Amino acid sequence: MKIRTLIVDDEPPARAKLRRKLLAESDLEVVGEAGNGEDAIRAIGELQPQLLFLDVEMPPPNGLEVLRAVRDEWLPCTIFTTAHAQHAVEAFELHAVDYLLKPFNEERLATALSRARSRVRENARQSDTHVAALLQKAAPTLGPAERFLVKNNERYIVISATDIVWVEAAANYVILHTPTGNQVLRRTLAQLEGELDPRRFFRTSRSTVVNLNCVREVQALGPGEHVVFLSDGKQVPLTRGLREFQDRLQNPGAG
């Protein structure tokens, strides 16, 4: 498996030069680029790179702020690439694997990549150990989740499962739609579906799950096409069989 790599720098020539250098590394795959901090945060969340080349001085948020924003969710092995030496201490406090001062030569890049490869392998071993430990636990005894803890800026918000009207997929995230507002949670829709009570929630399409208690109406759009009207006024497509949906509405225990 190649190491998934993301390049973040606000200067296009610098990104292009680094990409050319990384293309020569057979075990690396450049999965994306970003030219500012906001795009970097979004790309890290969506692409979940294992290795990140990150510039420091960018329009806000800068590189250090990017790492602070993502460290509780997905923290890649990070190599800073910058012309400014004064941020090195803070970078290593954020667990950077190396700090390359521009312009850096091939030998210096090779040293940084060697350190990064070791860190990525160590992270993979720790992940495998953690997964194995989880699998040994008595997971089948756990019931559906009753509430979810959602990070919102510097706060954590508790969302009760019963308050969720419907759920929408958004790459590696899901959007929980509730009467009091929407919250974003790091899960795939398939992962969240496995945590929700199947007696209460139904997956109507590849990208939506609805709370059966919030269904108000079902209308036919055409042969084999239906739309579900929810209590918040939203309409979502029903691409799974209408008969199965009717059975679940009438007999929630069938889930």
Secondary structure in CASP SS format (residue, H / E / C, confidence):
PFRMAT SS
TARGET T0000
AUTHOR 0000-0000-0000
METHOD secondary structure of the structure
MODEL  1
M C 1.00
K C 1.00
I E 1.00
R E 1.00
T E 1.00
L E 1.00
I E 1.00
V E 1.00
D C 1.00
D C 1.00
E C 1.00
P H 1.00
P H 1.00
A H 1.00
R H 1.00
A H 1.00
K H 1.00
L H 1.00
R H 1.00
R H 1.00
K H 1.00
L H 1.00
L H 1.00
A C 1.00
E C 1.00
S C 1.00
D C 1.00
L E 1.00
E E 1.00
V E 1.00
V E 1.00
G E 1.00
E E 1.00
A E 1.00
G C 1.00
N C 1.00
G H 1.00
E H 1.00
D H 1.00
A H 1.00
I H 1.00
R H 1.00
A H 1.00
I H 1.00
G H 1.00
E H 1.00
L H 1.00
Q C 1.00
P C 1.00
Q C 1.00
L E 1.00
L E 1.00
F E 1.00
L E 1.00
D C 1.00
V C 1.00
E C 1.00
M C 1.00
P C 1.00
P C 1.00
P C 1.00
N C 1.00
G H 1.00
L H 1.00
E H 1.00
V H 1.00
L H 1.00
R H 1.00
A H 1.00
V H 1.00
R C 1.00
D C 1.00
E C 1.00
W C 1.00
L C 1.00
P C 1.00
C E 1.00
T E 1.00
I E 1.00
F E 1.00
T E 1.00
T E 1.00
A C 1.00
H C 1.00
A H 1.00
Q H 1.00
H H 1.00
A H 1.00
V H 1.00
E H 1.00
A H 1.00
F H 1.00
E H 1.00
L C 1.00
H C 1.00
A C 1.00
V C 1.00
D E 1.00
Y E 1.00
L E 1.00
L E 1.00
K C 1.00
P C 1.00
F C 1.00
N C 1.00
E H 1.00
E H 1.00
R H 1.00
L H 1.00
A H 1.00
T H 1.00
A H 1.00
L H 1.00
S H 1.00
R H 1.00
A H 1.00
R H 1.00
S H 1.00
R H 1.00
V H 1.00
R H 1.00
E H 1.00
N H 1.00
A H 1.00
R H 1.00
Q H 1.00
S H 1.00
D H 1.00
T H 1.00
H H 1.00
V H 1.00
A H 1.00
A H 1.00
L H 1.00
L H 1.00
Q H 1.00
K C 1.00
A C 1.00
A H 1.00
P H 1.00
T H 1.00
L C 1.00
G C 1.00
P C 1.00
A C 1.00
E C 1.00
R E 1.00
F E 1.00
L E 1.00
V E 1.00
K E 1.00
N E 1.00
N C 1.00
E C 1.00
R E 1.00
Y E 1.00
I E 1.00
V E 1.00
I E 1.00
S E 1.00
A H 1.00
T H 1.00
D H 1.00
I C 1.00
V C 1.00
W E 1.00
V E 1.00
E E 1.00
A E 1.00
A E 1.00
A C 1.00
N C 1.00
Y E 1.00
V E 1.00
I E 1.00
L E 1.00
H E 1.00
T E 1.00
P C 1.00
T C 1.00
G E 1.00
N E 1.00
Q E 1.00
V E 1.00
L E 1.00
R C 1.00
R C 1.00
T C 1.00
L H 1.00
A H 1.00
Q H 1.00
L H 1.00
E H 1.00
G H 1.00
E H 1.00
L C 1.00
D C 1.00
P C 1.00
R C 1.00
R C 1.00
F E 1.00
F E 1.00
R E 1.00
T E 1.00
S E 1.00
R C 1.00
S C 1.00
T E 1.00
V E 1.00
V E 1.00
N E 1.00
L H 1.00
N H 1.00
C H 1.00
V E 1.00
R E 1.00
E E 1.00
V E 1.00
Q E 1.00
A E 1.00
L E 1.00
G E 1.00
P C 1.00
G C 1.00
E E 1.00
H E 1.00
V E 1.00
V E 1.00
F E 1.00
L E 1.00
S C 1.00
D C 1.00
G C 1.00
K C 1.00
Q E 1.00
V E 1.00
P E 1.00
L E 1.00
T C 1.00
R C 1.00
G C 1.00
L H 1.00
R H 1.00
E H 1.00
F H 1.00
Q H 1.00
D H 1.00
R H 1.00
L H 1.00
Q H 1.00
N C 1.00
P H 1.00
G H 1.00
A H 1.00
G C 1.00
END
